[in-house]
Amino acid sequence: MDSGFLVIMLALFTLLAFVVVAIIDKRKTERRMDDPTAGKSTLAADKSSTGKPTDI
């Protein structure tokens, strides 16, 4: 097996893995945005920035 082929396959697999993770996180974020009972982010204007983060 040529080493160039191996490098290309590893690069493509890594890219595919990042795309899959991004799609999963995007769906999770969209579900959370649609949920009216979800807690507010500490970056929101009407929440204290010293409060407990929502994701923890």
Secondary structure, 3 states (H helix, E strand, C coil): CCHHHHHHHHHHHHHHHHHHHHHHHHHHHHHHHHCCCCCCCCCCCCCCCCCCCCCC
